Amino acid sequence: MRRENLYDVVIVGGGPAGLTAAIYLARAKHRVVVVERKRIGGQIACINESVNYPGIEKLSGADLTGNMCRQAEKYGVEFLFGTAKSLNLNTMIKSVKTDKGELHCFGILLATGAPSQILGCNTASELIRMDICLDENGFVIADTKRKTNLDGVYAAGDICRKNVRKAAIAIGDGALAATELVHYVACLQRKTGILPQKKEDEDTNPPITENEQKAKKTQEKIAQSHGGPFSRDAISRLQAILGKMEKTLILQLHLNGAPISRELQGYMVELADYAGKLSVKTIENSAEPDTPFVRVCNEDGTESGLAFHGVPGGYEFSSFVLGLYNASGEGQSIDPTLKETIQDITHPVHMKILVSSSCEACAELVVAAQKAASLNNNITADIYDINHFMELKEKYRVASVPCLVINEKQVNFGGKSLEQLVDMII
């Protein structure tokens, strides 16, 4: 066991419950690491507006959890972006094996969200069923102090069995579990004589989080949306992807005279300048509904099945470019069996996907839907920037993005892989 991998507490999951516990423990001078598979913030980070959190009139989920993350970093909390593969919970010094290495600790807090969301597993039981008591639905059974059936192992947030699942409740869970872990860890420190050492801060300023770094790069990419050219980095990325296009596509613009129409037009015209196999056709004062939008058409004018309503900025920039690449030919390779399943669909499938440019989880679903549409003429995918189509937000009662609407009947929320999407539309 290497000393640099020894912590007082390892927190598995970086949502509101995990971040709250991390702050409490770090302020108590304990060494803490948060293990998060994909993005800090959990499911609430996908919520466009949070209006029922006490003391905050209106704030996006990403901003709320971003503030929590910065506060945690300020007090010395460490973050490890990786997947927990296995847990050893039955010893005094516990361990968490991840795809980035093994961590050792006195206490563990499970704060991974509801079972279906846990660390890429199908259910919670796949990770902890051998040790932790679960109910019939896979939720962790914890006492009123958030302790599980094992000493030193606590659970907080939506992973626990409860009647109501709200951010405020998850935060309370995190605070309660952290308070108990402070006492538990202190006892083991006295018993073993081992005191994990926190890393000394190299900078008095809080470090930039991974999401902030990505957001900074994104802003460079979409600088044109404010009238400026693409950054050099964005241009090189564009050329690297669009240079692989196999056939010419037409970006058919349906405009309505609003300022965002000019923004979309300028964006697409410059995009076409950097791709030899893109051309732009503009339809002013289009009679089509839900304008402005860009419809991707084949060289002969037939529709490819892809359309974006609004301006594809932020995280949707890359997914839109990948959509063009996939629509122009073979595109991204996928499992042959999955490809055949998509091509065998004979009934019409129309997907509306409501997204936000700040939603990292939206891109996966968008790319999946566009890939499916590129493989079968019976499938279409219309992407909407929800900030410009608020009537759809009201119509489908959208509380978080991405929101997927299939054939105007089935409404689903949350990111989905291509495999998961295909299971829903076949």
C-alpha positions as CSV (number, residue, x, y, z in Angstrom):
1,M,0.0,0.0,0.0
2,R,1.6,3.3,-1.2
3,R,1.2,6.2,1.2
4,E,0.2,8.5,-1.6
5,N,-2.9,6.3,-2.3
6,L,-4.0,6.3,1.3
7,Y,-7.1,8.4,2.2
8,D,-9.3,8.9,5.2
9,V,-12.4,8.6,3.0
10,V,-13.0,7.6,-0.6
11,I,-16.3,8.9,-2.0
12,V,-17.7,7.0,-4.9
13,G,-19.9,9.4,-6.9
14,G,-19.6,13.2,-7.5
15,G,-23.2,14.3,-7.3
16,P,-24.7,16.7,-4.6
17,A,-24.5,14.0,-1.9
18,G,-20.9,13.2,-2.6
19,L,-19.7,16.8,-3.0
20,T,-21.4,17.8,0.2
21,A,-19.8,15.0,2.2
22,A,-16.4,15.9,0.6
23,I,-16.7,19.5,1.8
24,Y,-17.6,18.5,5.3
25,L,-14.8,15.9,5.6
26,A,-12.2,18.2,4.1
27,R,-13.1,21.0,6.5
28,A,-12.5,18.5,9.3
29,K,-8.9,18.2,7.9
30,H,-9.4,14.7,6.5
31,R,-7.9,13.6,3.2
32,V,-10.7,12.9,0.8
33,V,-10.9,11.8,-2.9
34,V,-14.1,11.7,-5.0
35,V,-14.2,9.0,-7.7
36,E,-16.4,10.0,-10.6
37,R,-16.8,8.1,-13.8
38,K,-17.9,10.8,-16.3
39,R,-18.7,14.2,-15.0
40,I,-18.9,16.0,-11.7
41,G,-22.4,17.0,-10.6
42,G,-24.5,13.9,-11.2
43,Q,-27.9,13.9,-12.8
44,I,-28.8,17.4,-11.5
45,A,-26.0,18.8,-13.7
46,C,-28.3,18.1,-16.7
47,I,-31.2,20.2,-15.3
48,N,-31.5,23.5,-17.2
49,E,-33.1,25.4,-14.3
50,S,-33.3,24.6,-10.6
51,V,-35.9,26.8,-8.9
52,N,-36.8,24.9,-5.7
53,Y,-33.4,24.9,-4.0
54,P,-33.6,27.0,-0.8
55,G,-31.9,30.3,-1.0
56,I,-31.3,30.2,-4.8
57,E,-34.1,31.7,-6.9
58,K,-33.0,30.2,-10.2
59,L,-29.8,28.4,-11.2
60,S,-28.9,25.7,-13.6
61,G,-27.9,22.3,-12.2
62,A,-24.5,22.5,-13.8
63,D,-23.8,25.9,-12.1
64,L,-25.1,24.7,-8.7
65,T,-22.8,21.6,-8.7
66,G,-20.0,23.5,-10.3
67,N,-20.1,25.9,-7.3
68,M,-20.0,22.8,-5.0
69,C,-17.0,21.4,-6.9
70,R,-15.0,24.6,-6.6
71,Q,-15.8,24.9,-2.9
72,A,-14.6,21.3,-2.4
73,E,-11.4,21.9,-4.3
74,K,-10.8,25.0,-2.2
75,Y,-10.7,22.8,0.9
76,G,-8.3,20.3,-0.6
77,V,-10.7,17.6,-1.9
78,E,-9.1,15.5,-4.6
79,F,-10.9,14.2,-7.7
80,L,-10.2,11.0,-9.7
81,F,-12.0,10.6,-13.0
82,G,-12.4,6.9,-13.5
83,T,-14.6,3.8,-13.0
84,A,-14.7,1.8,-9.8
85,K,-14.2,-1.8,-10.7
86,S,-14.4,-3.5,-7.3
87,L,-14.6,-2.7,-3.6
88,N,-13.0,-4.4,-0.6
89,L,-15.2,-3.4,2.3
90,N,-14.6,-6.1,5.0
91,T,-11.2,-5.0,6.3
92,M,-10.1,-2.1,8.6
93,I,-8.2,-0.5,5.7
94,K,-10.6,-0.7,2.8
95,S,-9.8,-0.5,-0.9
96,V,-11.4,0.7,-4.1
97,K,-10.0,-0.6,-7.3
98,T,-10.5,1.7,-10.3
99,D,-9.3,1.7,-13.9
100,K,-6.8,4.4,-12.8
101,G,-5.3,2.4,-9.9
102,E,-6.1,1.2,-6.4
103,L,-7.1,3.5,-3.5
104,H,-7.0,2.7,0.2
105,C,-9.0,4.3,3.0
106,F,-10.5,4.0,6.4
107,G,-14.1,4.8,5.3
108,I,-16.1,4.7,2.1
109,L,-19.2,6.7,1.1
110,L,-21.4,5.4,-1.7
111,A,-23.1,8.3,-3.5
112,T,-23.4,7.1,-7.0
113,G,-27.1,7.9,-7.6
114,A,-30.0,5.6,-8.4
115,P,-29.1,2.0,-9.2
116,S,-29.6,2.3,-13.0
117,Q,-27.0,5.1,-13.1
118,I,-24.3,3.5,-11.0
119,L,-20.9,3.7,-12.6
120,G,-21.8,2.1,-15.8
121,C,-23.3,-1.0,-14.1
122,N,-26.8,-2.2,-14.8
123,T,-27.7,-2.3,-11.1
124,A,-26.1,-1.5,-7.8
125,S,-25.8,-5.2,-7.1
126,E,-23.1,-5.6,-9.8
127,L,-20.7,-3.6,-7.7
128,I,-21.7,-4.2,-4.1
129,R,-24.1,-7.1,-3.9
130,M,-21.7,-9.4,-2.1
131,D,-21.3,-7.1,0.9
132,I,-24.0,-4.4,1.1
133,C,-27.6,-5.1,2.0
134,L,-29.9,-4.0,-0.8
135,D,-33.7,-3.9,-1.1
136,E,-35.6,-5.7,-3.8
137,N,-35.1,-2.8,-6.2
138,G,-31.3,-2.6,-5.7
139,F,-31.3,0.4,-3.4
140,V,-28.9,0.4,-0.5
141,I,-30.4,-0.1,3.0
142,A,-28.9,2.4,5.4
143,D,-29.9,3.5,8.9
144,T,-30.9,7.0,10.0
145,K,-27.2,8.0,10.2
146,R,-26.6,6.7,6.6
147,K,-24.5,3.7,7.8
148,T,-24.9,0.5,5.8
149,N,-24.6,-3.0,7.4
150,L,-20.8,-2.7,7.3
151,D,-18.6,-0.6,9.6
152,G,-17.1,2.4,7.9
153,V,-19.3,2.1,4.8
154,Y,-22.0,4.7,4.4
155,A,-24.4,5.6,1.6
156,A,-26.0,8.9,0.7
157,G,-28.4,10.3,-1.9
158,D,-30.4,8.5,-4.5
159,I,-28.6,5.2,-4.1
160,C,-30.4,4.8,-0.8
161,R,-33.9,3.4,-0.3
162,K,-36.2,6.4,0.3
163,N,-39.6,7.9,-0.8
164,V,-38.4,11.2,-2.1
165,R,-35.4,11.9,-4.3
166,K,-34.4,15.6,-4.4
167,A,-31.1,17.4,-4.4
168,A,-31.8,19.1,-1.1
169,I,-32.4,15.6,0.5
170,A,-29.2,14.2,-1.1
171,I,-27.2,17.1,0.3
172,G,-28.6,16.5,3.8
173,D,-27.7,12.8,3.4
174,G,-24.1,13.8,2.5
175,A,-23.7,16.1,5.4
176,L,-25.1,13.4,7.8
177,A,-22.9,10.7,6.5
178,A,-19.8,12.9,6.6
179,T,-20.5,13.8,10.2
180,E,-20.5,10.2,11.2
181,L,-17.4,9.4,9.1
182,V,-15.5,12.1,10.8
183,H,-15.9,10.3,14.1
184,Y,-15.3,6.9,12.6
185,V,-12.1,7.9,10.9
186,A,-10.8,9.7,14.0
187,C,-11.2,6.5,16.0
188,L,-9.3,4.4,13.4
189,Q,-6.5,7.0,13.2
190,R,-6.0,6.7,17.0
191,K,-6.2,2.9,16.8
192,T,-3.7,2.4,14.0
193,G,-1.5,5.4,14.4
194,I,-1.9,6.0,10.6
195,L,-2.6,9.6,9.5
196,P,-3.1,10.1,5.8
197,Q,-1.4,13.2,4.6
198,K,-3.3,15.8,2.5
199,K,-1.4,17.2,-0.5
200,E,-0.1,20.6,0.1
201,D,-1.7,23.2,-2.1
202,E,0.6,24.4,-4.8
203,D,-1.6,27.4,-5.6
204,T,-3.8,29.5,-3.4
205,N,-6.3,29.7,-6.3
206,P,-8.7,26.8,-6.8
207,P,-7.7,24.7,-9.8
208,I,-9.7,24.7,-12.9
209,T,-12.0,21.6,-13.0
210,E,-12.2,19.3,-16.0
211,N,-15.6,20.6,-17.0
212,E,-14.3,24.2,-16.8
213,Q,-11.4,23.3,-19.1
214,K,-13.8,21.7,-21.6
215,A,-16.1,24.7,-21.4
216,K,-13.2,27.0,-22.1
217,K,-12.3,25.0,-25.2
218,T,-15.9,25.0,-26.2
219,Q,-16.1,28.8,-26.0
220,E,-13.1,29.0,-28.3
221,K,-14.8,26.7,-30.8
222,I,-18.0,28.8,-30.9
223,A,-16.4,32.2,-30.9
224,Q,-18.0,32.7,-34.4
225,S,-21.4,32.8,-32.8
226,H,-20.5,36.2,-31.5
227,G,-19.4,37.3,-34.9
228,G,-15.7,36.2,-34.8
229,P,-14.0,33.4,-36.7
230,F,-13.4,29.9,-35.5
231,S,-10.3,29.5,-33.4
232,R,-7.2,27.8,-35.0
233,D,-7.8,24.8,-32.8
234,A,-11.4,24.5,-33.9
235,I,-10.4,24.9,-37.6
236,S,-7.9,22.1,-37.3
237,R,-10.4,19.8,-35.6
238,L,-13.0,20.6,-38.3
239,Q,-10.7,19.9,-41.1
240,A,-9.5,16.6,-39.5
241,I,-13.1,15.3,-39.3
242,L,-14.8,16.9,-42.3
243,G,-11.8,16.1,-44.4
244,K,-12.9,12.5,-44.2
245,M,-16.4,13.2,-45.7
246,E,-17.1,10.8,-48.6
247,K,-19.9,12.8,-50.3
248,T,-21.1,16.3,-50.6
249,L,-23.9,17.5,-48.3
250,I,-26.1,20.6,-48.4
251,L,-26.8,22.7,-45.3
252,Q,-30.3,23.9,-46.0
253,L,-31.1,26.9,-43.8
254,H,-34.7,27.7,-42.9
255,L,-34.6,31.2,-41.5
256,N,-37.3,33.5,-39.9
257,G,-35.8,36.9,-39.7
258,A,-34.9,36.7,-36.0
259,P,-31.4,37.6,-34.9
260,I,-30.7,34.0,-34.2
261,S,-31.3,33.2,-37.9
262,R,-28.4,35.5,-38.8
263,E,-26.3,33.8,-36.2
264,L,-27.1,30.4,-37.6
265,Q,-26.5,31.6,-41.2
266,G,-23.1,33.0,-40.4
267,Y,-22.2,29.9,-38.4
268,M,-23.1,27.6,-41.3
269,V,-21.5,29.7,-44.0
270,E,-18.2,29.7,-42.2
271,L,-18.4,26.0,-41.4
272,A,-18.8,25.3,-45.1
273,D,-15.7,27.4,-45.8
274,Y,-13.6,24.9,-43.9
275,A,-15.1,21.8,-45.5
276,G,-14.7,21.1,-49.2
277,K,-17.9,18.9,-49.3
278,L,-20.4,21.3,-47.7
279,S,-22.6,23.9,-49.4
280,V,-25.2,26.2,-48.1
281,K,-28.7,26.8,-49.4
282,T,-30.7,29.6,-47.7
283,I,-34.5,29.8,-47.5
284,E,-35.6,33.2,-46.1
285,N,-38.9,33.5,-44.2
286,S,-39.4,29.8,-44.3
287,A,-42.9,28.4,-43.9
288,E,-41.5,25.4,-42.0
289,P,-42.4,25.2,-38.3
290,D,-39.7,25.5,-35.6
291,T,-37.4,27.9,-37.4
292,P,-34.6,28.8,-37.6
293,F,-33.0,25.4,-38.3
294,V,-30.5,23.7,-40.5
295,R,-31.5,20.6,-42.4
296,V,-28.8,18.4,-43.7
297,C,-29.5,17.2,-47.2
298,N,-27.8,14.9,-49.7
299,E,-26.2,16.3,-52.8
300,D,-29.4,15.5,-54.8
301,G,-31.5,17.5,-52.4
302,T,-33.1,14.5,-50.6
303,E,-33.2,14.8,-46.8
304,S,-30.6,12.9,-44.7
305,G,-32.8,12.7,-41.7
306,L,-30.7,15.2,-39.6
307,A,-31.8,18.7,-38.6
308,F,-30.7,21.1,-35.8
309,H,-33.1,23.8,-34.6
310,G,-31.2,26.8,-33.2
311,V,-27.4,27.1,-33.3
312,P,-25.3,24.0,-32.6
313,G,-22.9,25.6,-30.1
314,G,-21.3,24.4,-26.9
315,Y,-21.2,20.7,-26.5
316,E,-23.5,20.3,-29.5
317,F,-20.7,21.6,-31.8
318,S,-18.8,18.3,-31.9
319,S,-22.0,16.2,-32.2
320,F,-23.2,18.3,-35.1
321,V,-19.9,17.9,-36.9
322,L,-19.9,14.1,-36.3
323,G,-23.5,14.0,-37.6
324,L,-22.2,15.6,-40.9
325,Y,-19.4,13.0,-41.0
326,N,-21.8,10.1,-40.5
327,A,-24.3,11.4,-43.0
328,S,-21.7,11.8,-45.7
329,G,-20.8,8.1,-46.0
330,E,-19.8,5.2,-43.8
331,G,-18.8,7.5,-40.9
332,Q,-18.1,6.1,-37.5
333,S,-17.8,2.4,-37.3
334,I,-20.2,0.5,-35.1
335,D,-20.9,-3.2,-34.3
336,P,-22.0,-5.0,-37.5
337,T,-24.9,-6.7,-35.7
338,L,-26.1,-3.3,-34.3
339,K,-25.8,-1.7,-37.7
340,E,-27.9,-4.5,-39.3
341,T,-30.6,-4.1,-36.6
342,I,-30.8,-0.4,-37.4
343,Q,-31.0,-1.0,-41.1
344,D,-33.8,-3.6,-40.7
345,I,-36.2,-1.1,-39.1
346,T,-39.1,-0.7,-41.4
347,H,-41.5,1.5,-39.4
348,P,-41.1,5.4,-39.3
349,V,-39.2,6.7,-36.3
350,H,-39.2,10.4,-35.7
351,M,-37.0,11.6,-32.8
352,K,-37.1,15.0,-31.2
353,I,-34.1,15.6,-28.9
354,L,-34.2,18.7,-26.6
355,V,-30.8,19.8,-25.5
356,S,-28.8,22.6,-24.0
357,S,-25.4,23.8,-25.3
358,S,-24.0,23.4,-21.7
359,C,-25.1,19.8,-21.4
360,E,-22.3,17.4,-21.8
361,A,-24.6,14.3,-21.4
362,C,-26.7,15.5,-24.4
363,A,-23.9,14.9,-27.0
364,E,-23.9,11.1,-26.6
365,L,-27.6,10.8,-27.3
366,V,-27.5,13.3,-30.2
367,V,-24.6,11.4,-31.9
368,A,-26.4,8.1,-31.4
369,A,-29.7,9.4,-32.9
370,Q,-27.9,11.0,-35.9
371,K,-25.9,7.8,-36.5
372,A,-29.1,5.8,-36.6
373,A,-30.7,8.3,-38.9
374,S,-27.8,8.1,-41.3
375,L,-28.2,4.4,-41.6
376,N,-32.0,4.2,-42.3
377,N,-34.2,6.5,-44.3
378,N,-37.1,5.6,-41.9
379,I,-35.4,7.3,-39.0
380,T,-35.2,11.1,-38.6
381,A,-33.6,13.1,-35.8
382,D,-34.5,16.7,-35.1
383,I,-32.3,18.4,-32.4
384,Y,-33.6,21.4,-30.5
385,D,-31.8,24.0,-28.4
386,I,-34.3,24.2,-25.6
387,N,-33.3,27.8,-24.8
388,H,-34.8,28.9,-28.1
389,F,-37.9,26.7,-28.1
390,M,-39.5,27.2,-24.7
391,E,-42.9,26.1,-26.0
392,L,-41.5,22.6,-26.4
393,K,-40.2,22.7,-22.8
394,E,-43.7,23.4,-21.6
395,K,-45.3,20.9,-24.0
396,Y,-43.2,17.9,-22.9
397,R,-42.8,19.2,-19.3
398,V,-39.0,19.2,-19.6
399,A,-37.2,19.4,-16.2
400,S,-33.8,18.2,-17.4
401,V,-32.0,17.6,-20.7
402,P,-31.5,15.6,-22.8
403,C,-35.2,14.9,-23.4
404,L,-36.0,12.4,-26.1
405,V,-39.4,12.3,-27.8
406,I,-40.1,9.3,-30.0
407,N,-43.0,9.7,-32.5
408,E,-44.7,12.2,-30.3
409,K,-45.7,9.4,-27.9
410,Q,-42.7,8.3,-25.8
411,V,-40.9,10.9,-23.7
412,N,-37.6,9.9,-22.0
413,F,-34.9,11.8,-20.1
414,G,-31.2,11.2,-19.7
415,G,-28.2,10.3,-21.9
416,K,-28.3,7.1,-23.9
417,S,-25.8,5.1,-25.9
418,L,-26.6,3.9,-29.4
419,E,-27.4,0.4,-28.1
420,Q,-29.8,1.8,-25.6
421,L,-31.5,4.0,-28.2
422,V,-31.9,1.2,-30.7
423,D,-33.6,-0.9,-28.0
424,M,-36.2,1.9,-27.6
425,I,-37.0,2.4,-31.3
426,I,-37.0,-1.2,-32.8
